[in-house]
Amino acid sequence: MAHFAKIDENNIILNIVVVAEPNMLNGSNVREESKGQEWLEAHNNWPASKWIEYSPNTLHNKYYDDLSTDTLGDQSKAFRGNGAVIGLEWDVTNEIFWTKQPHSSWTKDIPNAKWVSPIGDAPDDLTAEEVAAGTYYDWDESAYQADNNTGWVKRTYNTDNL
């Protein structure tokens, strides 16, 4: 089976569909994305160029046999940066599906197909007690704008309402 994203004129994903393998084969029985695109155009009244094949098991340019358990698979199968989800954006230049930019200061990390903060990942210094208490790091854009060295702030879930 082949997975395709239907994109609009702004490269936003409108829908996702699955195409049977026989509809992906050319006259020499070789699998081609363009054959799937042609089949989709003929059966869905949507331009072939607006159907983009993707791997639902690719995340941050890594292929996983099982995303729920972070089980890495054959990395030659990593395809198009991230799996497609309705509402994501297709980056034509880099051929990657992207979530919306999480914060105005964050930039695209093309090799890893993910957004990154201007000061790197959140610190990895929470104690076991902090984690048990519901403490986590969260990005605070206003703190970053005020002081370019600050952005990751510790927060704690309010468990009073649980």
KAWO-V199851 format. One record per residue. RES is the residue in one small letter. SS is DSSP state (H for helix, E for strand, L for the rest). OMEGA is omega in radians with two decimals (NA if undefined). Layout:
# KAWO-V199851
[[RES,SS,OMEGA] [RES,SS,OMEGA]]
This chain:
# KAWO-V199851
[[m,L,3.10] [a,E,-3.13] [h,E,-3.12] [f,E,3.02] [a,E,3.05] [k,E,-3.10] [i,E,3.13] [d,L,-3.09] [e,L,3.09] [n,L,3.13] [n,L,3.05] [i,E,-3.11] [i,E,3.13] [l,E,-3.06] [n,E,3.03] [i,E,-3.11] [v,E,3.09] [v,E,3.14] [v,E,3.13] [a,L,-3.10] [e,H,-3.13] [p,H,3.14] [n,H,3.14] [m,H,-2.99] [l,E,3.06] [n,L,-3.10] [g,L,3.12] [s,L,-3.12] [n,L,3.07] [v,L,-3.10] [r,E,3.13] [e,L,3.08] [e,H,-3.09] [s,H,3.11] [k,H,3.07] [g,H,3.11] [q,H,3.10] [e,H,-3.14] [w,H,3.14] [l,H,3.11] [e,H,-3.11] [a,H,-3.05] [h,H,-3.08] [n,H,3.11] [n,L,3.11] [w,L,-3.04] [p,L,-3.14] [a,H,-3.10] [s,H,-3.13] [k,H,3.01] [w,E,-3.07] [i,E,3.11] [e,E,3.13] [y,E,3.05] [s,L,3.12] [p,L,-3.11] [n,L,3.11] [t,E,3.09] [l,E,-3.14] [h,L,3.11] [n,L,3.05] [k,E,3.11] [y,E,3.14] [y,E,2.99] [d,E,-3.12] [d,E,-3.12] [l,H,-3.07] [s,H,3.14] [t,H,-3.12] [d,L,3.12] [t,E,-3.14] [l,E,3.12] [g,L,3.14] [d,L,-3.04] [q,H,3.06] [s,H,3.13] [k,H,3.10] [a,L,-2.95] [f,L,3.02] [r,L,2.97] [g,L,-3.11] [n,L,3.02] [g,L,-3.12] [a,L,3.06] [v,L,3.12] [i,L,3.13] [g,L,3.10] [l,L,-3.13] [e,E,3.05] [w,E,3.11] [d,E,-3.06] [v,L,-3.08] [t,L,-3.07] [n,L,-3.12] [e,L,-3.14] [i,E,2.98] [f,E,-3.08] [w,E,2.90] [t,L,3.06] [k,L,3.12] [q,L,-3.04] [p,L,-3.13] [h,L,-3.05] [s,L,-3.12] [s,L,-3.08] [w,L,-3.12] [t,E,3.13] [k,E,2.98] [d,E,-3.03] [i,H,-3.10] [p,H,-3.12] [n,H,3.07] [a,L,3.10] [k,E,3.06] [w,E,3.12] [v,E,3.10] [s,L,3.14] [p,L,3.13] [i,L,3.07] [g,L,-3.11] [d,L,3.07] [a,L,3.09] [p,L,-3.14] [d,L,-3.02] [d,L,3.13] [l,L,3.08] [t,L,3.10] [a,H,3.13] [e,H,3.12] [e,H,3.12] [v,H,3.12] [a,H,-3.13] [a,L,3.12] [g,L,3.13] [t,E,3.14] [y,E,3.04] [y,E,3.13] [d,E,3.12] [w,E,3.10] [d,L,-3.07] [e,H,-3.12] [s,H,3.08] [a,H,3.12] [y,H,-3.12] [q,H,-3.13] [a,H,-3.07] [d,L,-3.02] [n,L,3.08] [n,L,-3.10] [t,L,3.09] [g,L,3.10] [w,E,3.13] [v,E,3.10] [k,E,3.05] [r,E,3.10] [t,E,3.08] [y,L,3.02] [n,L,-3.09] [t,H,3.14] [d,H,-3.06] [n,H,-3.11] [l,L,NA]]
